[in-house]
Amino acid sequence: MAVVVDAPLQRRVLIVAILASFVSFLDGTVVNVALPAIADELGGPGEAGLTLQQWVVDGYLVTLGSFILLAGSLSDVHGRRRVLVVGLAGFAATSVLCALAPTGPVLVVARLLQGVAGALLVPSSLALIISTFDGPAQGRAIGRWTAWTGTAMIVGPFVGGGLVDLISWRWVFWINVPVVAVTLLLLRRVPEAEATVQRRIDVPGALLAAVGLAAAVLGLIEQWWPVVVVGAGLLVAFVVVERRAPDPMLPLRLFGARTFAWGNVATFAVYGALAFGGFVLTLFLQQVAGYSATAAGVAQLPTTLAMLALSTRFGTLAGRYGARWFMTVGPIVAGCGFLLMLTMDEQATYLTQVLPGILVFGLGLAITVAPLTAAILGAVPATDAGIASAVNNAISRVAGLVVIAFAGVILGGALDVESFHRSLVVTAALLVAGGLVSMVGIGDTRVRTAP
């Protein structure tokens, strides 16, 4: 049974969930357009600058991906509202640390801490929606949440570009503080849901996941392959521990649901492509084509508009007709958008070389994201909503950090037209793979009509 049935409170819960998740997703991408400015001030030339840029992105993603599963358990044990308050306060504090960072290493450490706070936001937000809405309203709410939080991943370059050009790259972090303040104010009137007191915190699992991911990403970015092997070994140990833990933070039983299991495989492919594609496109437009930070952000704005206009509609349609074909067609269309960008050269003429691919990509993304989220959360019982959303979001963040960690290998240490085109093909291949996985693995079922 839904916890909150009062319509004004439902609207407030949806707004809080959107704002809390929005700021977390936004910070994962808003820095992309600021990376050249950060490297100029705090980094160094050539590969040293690229390494700092990778770590500024992956430092956030590695702790976000590592602790988001633990955050799902914390949400169930201590209450979603309480965990949201702690996460929002921590996110504001670490954003200030990022904005004041005097050196590259200090910024990376601040980003690592910011990822920990960000991990507390998304599972609790989605769990609030699942416990507040049911039936068709739940599908619409998830669609709206997806539309706004999904656009945060795309609007980031636009917002960041304006801040970098008009003020300073440091304001891509300062901007988080007022958003957090508004969210905390709205959250005061949201009642706390009943905590699941019988759950316990999986400390060994959390440590193995965090250290394993950190080691793997460090090895990939620095191309220290023995460290990669150590990280992979720790992640294998993590799976073994989770199989035996009495209350694991990654309940492997969830993957017994076919749609949940295959949906998360598709999530890995699709979100790995989104993170890497956005990272490389934003850098290419600035460092090779000579776009300003603002122009690079505006160039990607049509994707945001497509998400805002269409995501709720596709989320509703998926609830009515099933998510399978939306999740199949959407990623393939998005992949075609990246292939259209293969016409791009050093000039990156916007109307003929950039815009067509951006529009097709935006359409494909709008078709994909809401049905993907709704199908995965609809495949598990409502009592597992918090941990299920945590698992799905952890997989999406881990996908991004792993593929971006491979950036040095894919780009060959330098970003030019040839390496950019190679990156576009890799991105398109990941998206098409996500669509094909969905076609094979997703059951053509409707979104759950009642928890």
C-alpha positions as CSV (number, residue, x, y, z in Angstrom):
1,M,0.0,0.0,0.0
2,A,1.3,3.5,-0.8
3,V,2.5,5.4,2.2
4,V,1.3,8.9,1.0
5,V,-2.1,9.3,-0.7
6,D,-2.6,13.0,-0.3
7,A,-2.2,14.6,-3.7
8,P,-0.3,17.8,-2.5
9,L,2.1,15.5,-0.6
10,Q,2.6,13.3,-3.6
11,R,3.6,16.4,-5.7
12,R,6.0,17.5,-3.0
13,V,7.5,14.0,-2.8
14,L,8.0,14.0,-6.6
15,I,9.6,17.5,-6.6
16,V,11.9,16.5,-3.7
17,A,12.9,13.2,-5.5
18,I,13.6,15.1,-8.7
19,L,15.7,17.8,-7.1
20,A,17.7,15.5,-4.9
21,S,18.5,13.2,-7.8
22,F,18.9,16.0,-10.3
23,V,21.7,17.6,-8.3
24,S,23.5,14.3,-8.1
25,F,23.2,13.5,-11.8
26,L,24.0,17.1,-12.8
27,D,27.3,17.0,-11.0
28,G,28.2,13.9,-12.9
29,T,28.1,15.8,-16.2
30,V,28.3,19.5,-15.4
31,V,32.0,19.3,-14.9
32,N,32.6,17.8,-18.4
33,V,32.5,21.2,-20.1
34,A,34.7,22.7,-17.3
35,L,37.5,20.0,-17.7
36,P,39.6,22.1,-20.2
37,A,39.6,25.1,-17.8
38,I,40.3,22.8,-14.8
39,A,43.2,21.2,-16.6
40,D,44.6,24.6,-17.6
41,E,44.6,25.9,-14.0
42,L,45.3,22.8,-12.0
43,G,46.6,20.2,-14.4
44,G,49.4,20.0,-16.9
45,P,50.0,19.6,-20.7
46,G,49.4,16.5,-22.7
47,E,48.7,13.2,-21.0
48,A,49.0,14.8,-17.5
49,G,46.1,17.1,-18.3
50,L,44.0,14.2,-19.7
51,T,44.7,12.1,-16.6
52,L,43.5,14.9,-14.3
53,Q,40.4,15.3,-16.5
54,Q,39.6,11.5,-16.2
55,W,40.1,11.6,-12.4
56,V,37.9,14.6,-11.9
57,V,35.1,12.7,-13.6
58,D,35.9,9.2,-12.3
59,G,36.8,10.3,-8.8
60,Y,33.1,11.2,-8.4
61,L,31.8,8.1,-10.2
62,V,34.0,5.6,-8.3
63,T,32.6,6.4,-4.9
64,L,29.1,7.1,-6.2
65,G,29.1,3.6,-7.8
66,S,30.8,2.0,-4.8
67,F,28.5,3.3,-2.1
68,I,25.2,3.6,-3.8
69,L,24.4,0.0,-3.0
70,L,25.2,0.6,0.7
71,A,23.0,3.7,0.5
72,G,20.1,1.5,-0.6
73,S,20.5,-0.6,2.5
74,L,20.9,2.5,4.7
75,S,17.7,3.9,3.2
76,D,15.8,0.8,4.1
77,V,17.3,0.6,7.6
78,H,17.2,4.2,8.7
79,G,14.4,5.7,6.6
80,R,14.5,7.3,3.2
81,R,13.9,10.9,4.4
82,R,16.6,10.7,7.1
83,V,19.2,9.4,4.6
84,L,18.2,12.1,2.1
85,V,18.8,14.8,4.6
86,V,22.3,13.5,5.4
87,G,23.1,13.0,1.7
88,L,22.0,16.5,0.8
89,A,23.9,18.2,3.7
90,G,27.0,16.2,2.8
91,F,26.7,17.0,-0.9
92,A,26.5,20.8,-0.2
93,A,29.6,20.6,2.1
94,T,31.7,18.6,-0.4
95,S,30.6,20.9,-3.3
96,V,32.1,23.8,-1.3
97,L,35.3,21.8,-0.9
98,C,35.4,21.2,-4.7
99,A,34.8,24.9,-5.4
100,L,37.7,26.0,-3.1
101,A,40.2,23.3,-4.2
102,P,43.7,24.9,-4.7
103,T,45.3,21.9,-6.5
104,G,44.4,19.0,-8.8
105,P,44.9,16.3,-6.1
106,V,42.7,18.3,-3.6
107,L,40.0,18.6,-6.2
108,V,40.1,14.8,-6.9
109,V,39.8,14.0,-3.1
110,A,36.9,16.4,-2.8
111,R,35.2,14.7,-5.8
112,L,35.7,11.3,-4.1
113,L,33.9,12.6,-1.0
114,Q,31.2,14.3,-3.1
115,G,30.5,10.9,-4.7
116,V,29.9,9.3,-1.3
117,A,27.3,12.0,-0.5
118,G,25.8,11.7,-3.9
119,A,25.3,8.0,-3.4
120,L,22.9,8.7,-0.6
121,L,20.5,10.7,-2.8
122,V,19.3,8.5,-5.8
123,P,18.1,5.3,-4.1
124,S,16.3,7.2,-1.4
125,S,14.6,9.4,-4.0
126,L,13.4,6.6,-6.1
127,A,12.3,4.6,-3.1
128,L,10.2,7.6,-2.0
129,I,8.4,7.6,-5.3
130,I,7.8,3.8,-5.3
131,S,6.4,4.0,-1.7
132,T,4.2,7.0,-2.5
133,F,2.7,6.2,-5.9
134,D,1.1,3.1,-7.2
135,G,-0.8,1.9,-10.3
136,P,-0.6,4.1,-13.5
137,A,0.4,7.1,-11.4
138,Q,3.6,5.3,-10.5
139,G,4.5,4.9,-14.2
140,R,3.8,8.6,-14.8
141,A,5.8,9.7,-11.7
142,I,8.8,7.6,-12.8
143,G,8.5,9.1,-16.2
144,R,8.6,12.6,-14.9
145,W,11.5,11.7,-12.5
146,T,13.3,10.2,-15.5
147,A,12.6,13.2,-17.7
148,W,14.0,15.7,-15.3
149,T,16.9,13.7,-13.8
150,G,17.8,12.3,-17.2
151,T,18.1,15.7,-18.6
152,A,20.4,16.7,-15.8
153,M,23.0,14.4,-17.5
154,I,22.5,16.4,-20.7
155,V,21.9,19.9,-19.5
156,G,25.1,19.7,-17.5
157,P,27.3,20.9,-20.3
158,F,25.0,23.8,-21.1
159,V,24.9,25.0,-17.5
160,G,28.6,24.4,-17.0
161,G,29.6,26.1,-20.2
162,G,27.8,29.3,-19.2
163,L,29.4,29.3,-15.7
164,V,32.9,28.6,-17.0
165,D,32.7,31.4,-19.7
166,L,30.9,34.0,-17.6
167,I,32.5,33.4,-14.1
168,S,34.8,30.5,-13.4
169,W,34.9,26.7,-13.5
170,R,34.6,26.8,-9.7
171,W,30.9,27.9,-10.0
172,V,29.9,24.5,-11.5
173,F,30.3,23.4,-7.8
174,W,28.9,26.5,-6.1
175,I,25.7,26.1,-8.1
176,N,24.8,23.0,-6.1
177,V,24.4,24.8,-2.8
178,P,21.2,26.7,-3.5
179,V,19.6,23.7,-5.1
180,V,20.3,21.6,-2.0
181,A,19.0,24.3,0.3
182,V,15.6,24.4,-1.6
183,T,15.4,20.6,-1.5
184,L,16.0,20.5,2.3
185,L,13.3,23.1,2.8
186,L,10.8,21.1,0.8
187,L,11.8,17.9,2.5
188,R,10.8,19.2,6.0
189,R,7.1,18.6,5.2
190,V,7.6,15.1,3.8
191,P,6.8,12.4,6.4
192,E,9.3,9.7,7.2
193,A,8.3,6.2,5.8
194,E,8.6,3.3,8.2
195,A,12.2,1.9,8.3
196,T,12.9,-1.8,7.8
197,V,14.5,-2.4,11.1
198,Q,15.4,-6.0,10.5
199,R,18.0,-5.2,7.8
200,R,21.7,-4.9,8.7
201,I,24.5,-3.0,7.1
202,D,26.9,-5.1,4.9
203,V,30.3,-3.6,5.9
204,P,32.5,-6.3,4.3
205,G,30.6,-6.0,1.0
206,A,30.9,-2.2,1.0
207,L,34.6,-2.3,1.6
208,L,35.3,-4.9,-1.1
209,A,33.2,-3.0,-3.6
210,A,34.8,0.4,-2.9
211,V,38.4,-0.9,-2.9
212,G,37.9,-3.2,-5.9
213,L,36.3,-0.5,-8.0
214,A,38.9,2.1,-7.0
215,A,41.8,-0.3,-7.8
216,A,40.3,-1.3,-11.2
217,V,39.7,2.3,-12.2
218,L,43.1,3.5,-11.0
219,G,44.7,0.7,-13.0
220,L,42.7,1.5,-16.2
221,I,43.4,5.3,-16.1
222,E,47.1,4.9,-15.3
223,Q,47.3,1.7,-17.4
224,W,48.8,-0.3,-14.5
225,W,47.5,-3.7,-15.5
226,P,48.5,-5.6,-12.3
227,V,46.4,-3.1,-10.3
228,V,43.5,-3.8,-12.7
229,V,43.9,-7.5,-12.0
230,V,43.9,-6.8,-8.2
231,G,40.8,-4.7,-8.5
232,A,39.0,-7.4,-10.6
233,G,40.0,-10.0,-8.0
234,L,38.5,-7.9,-5.2
235,L,35.3,-7.5,-7.2
236,V,35.1,-11.3,-7.6
237,A,35.6,-11.6,-3.9
238,F,32.8,-9.1,-3.4
239,V,30.4,-11.3,-5.4
240,V,31.4,-14.4,-3.3
241,V,30.9,-12.5,0.0
242,E,27.5,-11.3,-1.2
243,R,26.4,-14.8,-2.0
244,R,27.1,-15.8,1.6
245,A,26.1,-12.7,3.5
246,P,23.0,-12.9,5.7
247,D,21.8,-9.5,4.6
248,P,23.9,-8.5,1.5
249,M,23.9,-5.0,0.1
250,L,23.7,-6.5,-3.3
251,P,21.0,-9.2,-3.0
252,L,21.8,-11.5,-5.9
253,R,18.3,-13.0,-5.6
254,L,17.0,-9.9,-7.4
255,F,18.8,-11.1,-10.5
256,G,16.5,-14.1,-10.5
257,A,13.9,-11.9,-12.1
258,R,14.7,-12.0,-15.8
259,T,13.7,-8.5,-16.6
260,F,15.8,-7.1,-13.7
261,A,18.9,-9.1,-14.7
262,W,18.8,-8.3,-18.4
263,G,17.6,-4.8,-17.8
264,N,20.8,-4.1,-15.8
265,V,23.0,-5.6,-18.5
266,A,21.3,-3.2,-20.9
267,T,21.8,-0.4,-18.4
268,F,25.5,-1.1,-18.3
269,A,25.9,-0.8,-22.0
270,V,23.6,2.2,-22.5
271,Y,24.9,4.3,-19.6
272,G,28.5,3.4,-20.3
273,A,27.9,4.8,-23.8
274,L,26.2,8.0,-22.5
275,A,29.0,8.8,-20.1
276,F,31.8,8.2,-22.6
277,G,30.0,9.8,-25.5
278,G,29.2,13.0,-23.6
279,F,32.8,13.1,-22.2
280,V,34.5,12.8,-25.5
281,L,32.0,15.0,-27.5
282,T,32.3,17.9,-25.0
283,L,36.1,17.8,-25.0
284,F,36.3,17.5,-28.8
285,L,34.0,20.5,-29.4
286,Q,36.2,22.7,-27.2
287,Q,39.8,21.3,-27.6
288,V,39.7,20.5,-31.3
289,A,36.8,22.4,-32.9
290,G,37.5,25.5,-30.8
291,Y,34.0,26.0,-29.4
292,S,33.7,28.0,-26.2
293,A,32.5,26.3,-23.1
294,T,29.0,27.9,-23.5
295,A,28.8,27.0,-27.2
296,A,29.8,23.4,-26.4
297,G,26.9,23.2,-23.9
298,V,24.4,24.9,-26.2
299,A,25.3,22.5,-29.0
300,Q,23.9,19.6,-26.9
301,L,20.8,21.4,-25.7
302,P,18.4,19.8,-28.3
303,T,18.9,16.5,-26.5
304,T,17.7,18.0,-23.3
305,L,14.6,19.4,-25.0
306,A,13.8,16.0,-26.5
307,M,14.1,14.4,-23.1
308,L,11.8,17.0,-21.4
309,A,9.3,16.8,-24.2
310,L,9.1,13.1,-24.7
311,S,10.3,11.1,-21.7
312,T,7.0,11.2,-19.7
313,R,5.1,10.2,-22.8
314,F,7.3,7.2,-23.5
315,G,7.2,6.2,-19.8
316,T,3.4,6.2,-19.9
317,L,3.4,4.1,-23.2
318,A,5.8,1.6,-21.7
319,G,3.5,1.2,-18.7
320,R,0.6,0.5,-21.1
321,Y,2.3,-1.6,-23.8
322,G,5.4,-3.0,-22.1
323,A,9.0,-1.8,-22.2
324,R,10.7,-4.3,-24.4
325,W,10.5,-2.7,-27.8
326,F,11.1,0.8,-26.4
327,M,14.3,-0.5,-24.8
328,T,15.2,-2.2,-28.1
329,V,14.5,0.6,-30.5
330,G,15.6,3.6,-28.3
331,P,19.3,2.6,-27.9
332,I,19.7,1.7,-31.5
333,V,18.3,5.1,-32.6
334,A,20.6,6.8,-30.2
335,G,23.5,4.9,-31.6
336,C,22.6,6.0,-35.1
337,G,22.8,9.6,-33.8
338,F,26.5,9.1,-32.8
339,L,27.2,7.5,-36.1
340,L,25.8,10.5,-37.9
341,M,28.5,12.6,-36.1
342,L,31.2,10.7,-38.1
343,T,30.9,13.5,-40.7
344,M,32.5,15.8,-38.1
345,D,35.9,17.3,-38.8
346,E,38.1,20.0,-37.1
347,Q,35.5,22.6,-38.0
348,A,32.5,20.8,-36.5
349,T,30.0,22.8,-38.5
350,Y,27.0,22.8,-36.3
351,L,24.0,22.7,-38.6
352,T,25.4,20.0,-40.9
353,Q,27.8,18.0,-38.8
354,V,26.6,18.3,-35.2
355,L,22.9,19.0,-35.0
356,P,21.6,16.0,-37.0
357,G,23.3,13.5,-34.8
358,I,22.3,15.3,-31.6
359,L,18.6,15.3,-32.6
360,V,18.6,11.6,-33.5
361,F,20.5,10.8,-30.3
362,G,18.0,12.8,-28.2
363,L,15.1,11.0,-29.7
364,G,16.6,7.6,-29.0
365,L,17.5,8.6,-25.4
366,A,13.9,9.8,-24.7
367,I,12.5,6.5,-26.1
368,T,14.9,4.5,-23.8
369,V,15.4,6.0,-20.4
370,A,11.9,6.1,-18.8
371,P,10.9,2.6,-20.0
372,L,14.2,1.2,-18.8
373,T,13.8,2.6,-15.3
374,A,10.1,1.6,-15.1
375,A,10.8,-2.0,-16.3
376,I,13.6,-2.6,-13.9
377,L,11.8,-1.3,-10.8
378,G,8.6,-3.0,-11.9
379,A,10.3,-6.3,-11.9
380,V,10.8,-6.5,-8.2
381,P,8.5,-6.3,-5.1
382,A,7.8,-2.8,-3.7
383,T,9.6,-3.9,-0.5
384,D,12.8,-4.1,-2.5
385,A,12.4,-0.8,-4.3
386,G,15.1,1.0,-2.4
387,I,17.8,-1.6,-3.0
388,A,16.6,-2.3,-6.6
389,S,17.0,1.3,-7.6
390,A,20.3,1.4,-5.8
391,V,21.6,-1.6,-7.8
392,N,20.4,-0.1,-11.1
393,N,21.9,3.3,-10.4
394,A,25.2,1.7,-9.2
395,I,25.4,-0.3,-12.4
396,S,24.8,2.8,-14.5
397,R,27.5,4.9,-12.6
398,V,30.0,2.0,-12.6
399,A,29.4,1.6,-16.4
400,G,30.3,5.3,-16.9
401,L,33.4,5.2,-14.7
402,V,34.7,2.0,-16.4
403,V,34.3,3.2,-19.9
404,I,35.7,6.7,-19.2
405,A,38.7,4.9,-17.5
406,F,39.3,3.3,-20.9
407,A,39.4,6.7,-22.5
408,G,43.2,6.8,-22.6
409,V,43.3,3.4,-24.4
410,I,40.5,4.3,-26.9
411,L,41.9,7.8,-27.6
412,G,45.5,6.6,-27.8
413,G,46.5,9.4,-25.4
414,A,45.5,12.3,-27.7
415,L,42.2,13.7,-28.8
416,D,42.0,14.4,-32.6
417,V,39.6,13.8,-35.4
418,E,40.7,10.2,-35.9
419,S,40.5,9.2,-32.2
420,F,37.2,11.1,-31.9
421,H,35.7,9.1,-34.7
422,R,37.0,5.9,-33.1
423,S,35.2,7.0,-29.8
424,L,32.0,7.6,-31.7
425,V,32.0,4.1,-33.1
426,V,32.7,2.6,-29.6
427,T,29.8,4.7,-28.2
428,A,27.4,3.6,-31.0
429,A,28.4,0.0,-30.6
430,L,27.6,0.1,-26.8
431,L,24.2,1.6,-27.5
432,V,23.3,-0.9,-30.2
433,A,24.4,-3.7,-27.8
434,G,22.1,-2.3,-25.1
435,G,19.2,-2.4,-27.6
436,L,19.9,-6.0,-28.7
437,V,20.3,-7.2,-25.1
438,S,16.9,-5.7,-24.3
439,M,15.3,-7.4,-27.3
440,V,16.6,-10.8,-26.2
441,G,16.2,-10.5,-22.5
442,I,13.4,-8.2,-21.5
443,G,9.9,-9.7,-21.0
444,D,7.2,-7.7,-22.7
445,T,5.4,-7.0,-19.4
446,R,3.6,-3.9,-18.2
447,V,4.8,-1.8,-15.3
448,R,3.5,-3.1,-12.0
449,T,0.0,-1.8,-11.4
450,A,0.2,-2.0,-7.6
451,P,3.1,-2.6,-5.2
